[in-house]
């Protein structure tokens, strides 16, 4: 039975990653007991137990809150509950590729905002 659940989960991961290909080379990597979805090395989504969660921050979180979409949370080894900056994708987005990609673009933007800023002056010196 566990193998069957893994296969079903893998099919869902494949479906979501394929649906998001218009954004660019979306890849899925196993992590957190589920999968992380990446675009250009930025993790912008999680899939855990056949549920898609998108990266959120102060800019895009209000859209999720307005729809009552739950954040991703889990119980750690010490029994403490933890919440991550990812919220459940709107269920109807999975039925409409354009809508799914729009939400994913906003999640990708949140992932980029969360990345540490790089020192471009050093990079420009190497290019110059």
C-alpha positions in Angstrom: 0.0 0.0 0.0 2.8 2.4 0.8 4.3 2.0 -2.6 1.0 2.7 -4.2 0.7 6.0 -2.2 4.2 7.0 -3.3 3.2 6.3 -6.9 0.1 8.4 -6.6 2.1 11.2 -4.9 4.7 11.0 -7.7 2.0 11.3 -10.3 0.6 14.4 -8.6 4.1 15.9 -8.4 4.7 15.2 -12.1 1.3 16.7 -13.0 2.1 19.9 -11.1 5.6 20.3 -12.4 4.5 19.7 -16.0 1.6 22.2 -15.6 4.2 24.8 -14.4 6.6 24.3 -17.3 5.4 27.6 -19.1 7.2 29.4 -16.3 10.5 27.7 -17.2 12.4 24.6 -16.1 10.5 23.6 -12.9 12.1 20.7 -11.1 10.9 18.6 -8.1 13.2 17.4 -5.4 12.3 15.0 -2.6 12.5 16.8 0.8 10.5 17.4 4.0 8.7 14.0 3.5 7.4 15.5 0.3 8.8 17.5 -2.7 10.1 21.0 -3.1 9.5 22.7 -6.5 12.3 24.8 -7.8 12.6 27.3 -10.6 16.1 28.6 -11.3 17.4 27.3 -8.0 14.6 29.1 -6.0 12.2 26.9 -4.1 8.7 28.4 -4.6 6.4 25.5 -3.7 6.0 22.3 -1.6 4.0 19.2 -2.3 3.2 17.2 0.8 0.5 14.5 1.0 -0.8 15.5 -2.5 -1.3 19.1 -1.3 0.4 21.9 -3.1 1.6 24.9 -1.1 3.1 28.1 -2.5 5.7 30.3 -1.0 4.2 33.4 0.8 5.5 36.6 2.3 4.0 39.9 3.4 3.3 40.8 -0.2 1.3 37.8 -1.4 0.0 36.4 1.9 -3.1 38.6 2.0 -4.4 36.8 -1.2 -4.2 33.5 0.6 -5.7 34.8 3.8 -8.6 36.3 1.9 -9.4 32.9 0.6 -8.9 31.2 4.0 -6.1 29.0 2.6 -4.1 27.3 5.4 -0.4 27.6 5.9 1.8 24.6 5.8 2.5 23.4 9.3 3.9 20.2 10.9 4.7 18.7 14.2 8.4 18.5 14.9 10.3 15.7 16.7 9.8 17.3 20.1 6.1 17.6 19.5 6.2 21.3 18.8 4.0 22.7 16.0 5.8 24.7 13.3 4.4 26.8 10.4 6.4 27.6 7.3 6.0 30.5 4.9 4.0 28.4 2.4 0.2 28.4 2.0 -2.1 25.9 0.4 -2.8 26.6 -3.3 -6.4 27.5 -4.3 -8.0 24.2 -5.2 -9.5 25.6 -8.4 -6.0 26.6 -9.6 -5.2 22.9 -10.3 -8.0 22.8 -12.8 -6.8 25.9 -14.7 -3.2 25.9 -15.9 -3.2 29.7 -16.5 -4.4 30.3 -13.0 -1.9 27.8 -11.5 0.9 29.6 -13.3 -0.2 33.0 -12.1 -0.2 31.8 -8.5 3.2 30.1 -9.0 4.7 33.3 -10.5 3.7 35.2 -7.4 5.2 32.4 -5.2 8.4 32.5 -7.2 8.6 36.3 -6.7 8.2 35.7 -2.9 11.0 33.1 -3.1 13.3 35.6 -4.8 12.4 38.3 -2.2 13.4 35.8 0.5 16.8 35.0 -0.9 19.7 36.9 0.6 20.8 39.9 -1.4 24.0 39.3 -3.4 26.8 41.8 -3.6 26.6 42.8 -7.2 29.6 45.2 -7.0 31.9 42.2 -6.8 30.1 40.4 -9.6 30.3 43.5 -11.8 34.0 43.9 -11.2 34.5 40.3 -12.5 32.4 41.0 -15.6 34.0 44.4 -16.4 
